[in-house]
Amino acid sequence: MKNQSLQERKVQAFARGQGNAYQVYVERAQGSEMWDVEGNRYIDFGTGIAVCNTGHSHPKIVEAVKKQVDKFSHTCVMVNPYEVAVELAEKLNAVAPGDSEKRAIFVTTGAEAVENCVKIARAHTGRRGVIAFNGGFHGRTNMTMGLTGKVTPYKNLFGPFPGDIYHAPYPNALHGVSVEDALKGIENLFKATIPAQDVAAIILEPVQGEGGFYAAPVEFMQALRTLCDEHGIVLISDEIQSGFARTGKMFATEYADIEPDLITMAKGIAGGFPLAAVVGKQHIMDASHPGGLGGTYGGSPVSCAAALAVLDIIEEEQLISSANTIGETFLARLNELKAQFPALISEVRAKGAMIALELCEDGDADKPNTHLTQRLIANAAKHGLVLLACGYYGNVIRFLPALTITSQVLEEGLDKFTTLFTEQASV
């Protein structure tokens, strides 16, 4: 009963708004597996929301962190910098998409990275407006809530939000939004709401995260690049959930063969240690005056050491290739489920190991099956699984397995999910 007693204590100590999906309290985790305080084992298909791409407690990351802590844990990179931060910035500049000369900054959270992108874009352009997309998620701070294109639970009760933020449709073939519709939405903003010459930035996720794991079509990304170039607008690619080998590329933007002006990085960057970054074109990044960007904990030496280990692991263990193999396995198994339950599954999709199962009623994609989604999440722990939901209507199961998962554990987890789904489909 340790899980229950800890949950009771948590409810008495935490504010209601910071809830938890599972009343399962983790005692230890390794690779793709976790064990709770009662000794129960779980296969983790969520990895802390795409954070532990390299798996839990990877030995190389543990070693790097211990080594750094033995030296020092904090001096503030804006007061007394250190070599691990410089080395990490150099490496992130090198792996970011495109051939332009790059610069980087470090912050602590993904939301901070997004906010700093807006600051940099406004400093560079001298403009005010920012365009984001329906279904997008960019964080929980006031600015990033304003950018987020989904009300509940992220924006409800928390307004007012900053001005000069505008939303356009995001292309989604399953739900009838074409690339042409999305581009026309931006043009309509230019005509009716804000002129193009007042827009500082357009921000999008190349694969929407909370919105449902919808990938932006290549032609849309390329059209945005052309549009931004035409009007002098900064193009921001939010790769917080899709970066660091998750999608079968180092960054999902690479699928479109374009170079964004600014790119946000967080989540999988440091194997579970708090770190975020903005990397972008030098002439844009340097628009801000010294002291205008940063934060006390941004670029923590411990997190930077972990991130350097993550980059080594991605290369040495070929995790980009692994992400594609994992995605293919999921697609095969989940499409078998779709064939068995065509009235309940509208689509299976994957970009590398960023995998989604969208649930519907009566085989109609426009009838989201939120009840089945909720039952799957509520009963996952009983089957030894950790699952996450997402989606504009809350009807998508998203899978974010560690890119280091073994084939045996992967198949075991998919067997467990098949049993869970079959059980709940008949309720």
N, C-alpha and C positions, 0 to 999 in steps of 0.2 A: 504493500500500500504506500510505498515511498513516493511514487508518482503523484498519487492523490493528495498526500499530505503536503508535498511541495507545491502543488497547484493551489491548495487552500492558502498556504503562506504567501504565494505569489499574488493572489487576488487581493490579499490584505495589504500588500506592499507596493504594487504597481498601479499606476493609473489605468483605468478601463481601456483607454484608447490604444495602449500598447499590448494588444492581446497576443495569444499564441494559437497556432493552428492545431497543435497536438499537445495533449497533457502527458507528454513523454519527456522526461528529464534525462539528458545525456550524461553518462559518466565517462565514457571514452569512445573514441572513434579512430578507425584506421582504414585507409583506402576508401572503399565504397560501403563500408559497414560501420554501424554504430551500435552501442550497447547502452541501455538505460540503467538507472539506479537500482532496478530490480533484476538486472541480468538478462533482460530480453534483447534479442538481436534484431536489427533492422537493416534492410538494404536501402541505401539512401539514393533516391532518384531526384533529389532536389539540390544537394550540395550547398546548402546555405544560401539558396537563390543564386546559383551560377558563380559562387565564390571559390569553392574548392575544386577548380578544374583539374588540379593535380592530385586530387584525393585528400582525405583527411590525414594530417600529421605525416606528410611525406618526409622520409628520413633526411633528405638533402635540405629541406626547408627548416626542419627542426635543428639540424646541425648549424645552419647559417645564422639562425636566430640566437641560439645559445652563444655562438662565437661573438656576435655583435653585443649582446647583453653583457658579456664578460668585459667588454671594452667600455661602453657607455650606452645609455638608453635615450638620452635627449640633450641637445644643446640649443635647438631651434636652428633650422637651416638658414634662416634670415639673420641670425646673429653670428654663430660660429658654424659654418658649413663643414661637410665631411665628404670623404672620397666616395662612399657607397652611393650617395645621392648624385654626385657628378657622373659616376659610371652608369647609373641607371638612366639618367636623363640622356646621356649619349646613346645608350642602347635603344631606348624608346624612340628617339628621333630617327634612328636607323631603320627600325622595323615598321614605322608608321607608313601608310600608303603614300606613294608619290615620290618624285625626285627632288622637290623643292627643298631648300635649306630649311631646317626645322629648329624650333626652340620648344622648351617644355617648362611647365610649372608643376609643383606638387601641392596638393591639398589632402584632405582626409577622407571626404565622402564623395560619392557620385553627384549628389545635389550641389555640393560646392564646385565641382568641376563644371557643371552646367552653368551655374551662376557666373563663374569667372569667364566662361565663353561669351556670355551676353555682355559682360563688362568690356572684354577685349574687343568684341565686334563693334560696340558702340564707340569705344575710344578710337578705333581704327577708321570708322566711317563717319563719325560725327552725327549719326542718325539715331532714331529712337525706336523704331518698330521691330518686332520679332514675330515671325510666322512659325507656328508649330502645326501639328496635325491631329485630327480626331483619332482617339484611341492611343495616342502616345503617352508615355510615362517618363517624367524627367526628375522626379523627386518630391520631397515633402516640405521643403522650405516655402516661404510665401511666393517667391519668384517662380520656383520650379513647379509648385502647384498650379500657378497661373498658366504655365506652359503645358502642363498635363492635360490631355484631352479626354478625361474620364472623370465624372463627378464623384460617384460613390465607390469606395469610401474616402478617396483622397482629398476631395475639395469640399465635400458637404459640411456645412456649418463653419467653415474657416475663412470665408471672404471678409472684406473685399480683397481683391488681388491687384497687383500692379497693372497700370494701364499700358497701352501700346503693345499688347499681346493679341495675336489674331490666329484663328484656326482655319485650316483648310481640310478637305477630305483626303484620306489616305487611300491609295489604290488597294482594292480588295475584290478580286474576281469572284470569290465564292459568294460575296454579298452584293454583287452588282455594281461595284465602284471601279470604273475603268481608269487607266492611266490618263486618258483624255479628260475624264470627269475631274480627276484630282488636279491636273494642270489648269483646267478651266476654273476650278475653285480659287486658285491663286490669282489668276487673271481677274476674276471677279473682285477679289480683295483690292487689287490695284485700281480697279475702276470705281468701286463703290465705297471703300473704307479707308485705305491708306495708299498714297502713291508709291510706286516702286522706289523712287528716289528718297523716300523717308524710311525705307526698310533697311535695318542694319544687318539682320541675319535671318536665315531660314534654318531651322533645326529639325532633324528627323532621326529616328532609329532605322537603320537599314534592315533590321528585323525587329518589329515591335515586340517588346517584352510583355509587360502587363496587359497590353492590348490584345494578345492572343497568338503571338509567334507568327505573324504575317510578314513575309519578306517583301521588301519593296522591289518591284520589277526592275530589271537592269535598265530598260528604256526610260523609266521614271527617274532613276538616279542620274542618268546621263542628261536627261532633259533639265533636271534641277541644276546640274553643273553649268549647262549652257545658259539657263535663265539667270543664274547668279552672276555669271561672267558678264552677261549683257547689261545688267543693271548695277554692277558694283556691290552686290550683296554677298556677305560672308556665309558660306555654306558650312554648317556644323553637323558632323556625324556623331550621334550619341551611341557609342559602342560600349556602354557600361556593362550591359548584360551579354552582348554578342561578341566581345573581344577575347583575345588570348586563346586562340585556337578553337573556341567553342563551336563555331559554325563550319569548321573544315577549312578555314583560312585563318591567318593570324587575326585579321579583322574582316568583318562581313562586307565592308565597303569595297574590298578587293574584287568581289564578284562583278561589280559594275565597271571595273577598270577606270575609276576616276580618282582624283585626289581632292579630298575635302580641304577646306581652309583650316578648320579646327576639328580636333577629334577628342572626345572625352573617353577616359579610361578609368576603370575602377573594378569592383567585384573580383574577377579572376586574376587581377594584377599581382597579388601578393600572397596567394594561398591561404587566406583567412586572416591576414593582418591588415589593419585599417590603412588604406592608401588609395589615393586617386590622383589623376594627372590630367592636364590639358597639354596636347602636343599640336603644334600648328606651324604654318608658314612663318618664317622669321619676320618678314616685314609687317605681318599682322600682329603676331605675338608681342613684338617690341613697341606697340603703340602705347602701352600703359607706362606711366612714369614709375621709377623705382619706389617700392613701398606700397604701390597700388594693388598688388596681388600677393596672395599668400595666406598664412595662418600659423598659429603657434605650433600646432602638431603636424602641419603639412610636411611631407617628406621625412617622417620619422625614420631615424637610422635603422631601427629594428625592422620596420616594414620595408625599407629599401633593400636591406640584406635579403629578406624573404623574396622580394620581387626579382632580384638578380638570380636567385635559385630557381624561381619559377621559369624564367626565360631559358635557363640552362636545361631544365627538365623538359620543357616543350620541344627543344631541339634534340636533346639526347635520346628521349623516349619516343620521338616522332608522334607527338600528340595531335598534330594536324591530321595526319593520316588516320590515327586512331579515331578521331572525331567522325570522320567519314565512314569508317567501318562500323562504328557504333550506330550511326544514323541509318545505315543500310539494314542492320539487324532489326532495329526498332520498326522501320518501315515494313519489312517483311512480316513481322509478327503482328503488328497493329493492323495491317491490311487484311490479315487472316480474320481478325476480330471484326473488321468492317464488313467483310463478306458474310460473316455469320450473323451480324446485327446491323443490316443496312438501314433499318428504321431509326437506329439510335446514334449512328456515327455519320456525320456529314462529310468529314474530311480528315485524313491523316497527312501531316506535312512535316518535313524536316529540312533543316539547313545544317548539315553536319550533325552534331549532337545537341542541337536545339530543336526539340521534337514536340509536336502537338497532336492531340486527339480532340477534335471538336465534336461535341455531342448535341444531338437534335431530337426532335419528336417527329414521328411519322415520316421520316426520311426527308424532312423539309429543313434546309439550312437556315431558314428565317424563323424557325421555331426553336429557340435555344433551350436545351434541356438542362436547366440549372439544378433541378432536383437530383438527377442522377449524378451530376458533378459533385454536389455536396455529399451525397451518400458515399461516393467513392473515396473522397477525402476523409470523411468521418470514420470509415471502416478500414482504411489502409493499414493503420498500426496493428490491427488484429491479425493482419496477414503478413506482418513483418516488413512493411514498406513505409517509406516516407515519400509522399507525393505532394505536388503543388498544383493549384488551380490558377487560372488567369482568364483573360478575355473581356472584351467590351461588355458582354452580357453575363460573364462569370460562368461560361459553359465549356471551358477548355481545360483539359488536363495537360500540363506541360511537364516534360521530362528533361532533366538536366543532370544526367549521370556524370560521375567523374570520368575524365578522359583516360584515366589509368585503370578503369574497371576491367577485371579479368573476364574472359568469355564465359567462364563457369558461373560467376556471380551475376553477370548480365542475363544469362539464360534463366537462372534461378529467379531473378527478379521479375522477368517477363512472364515466367510460369505463374508466379504469385499474382501478378496483375491480371492475367487471364482468368484465373480462378476468382479473384475479387470482382472483376467486371461481369463475369457470367452469373455470379451470385446476385449482384445488385441489379442486373438487367431484368431479372425475373421478379423483383420486388414489386 
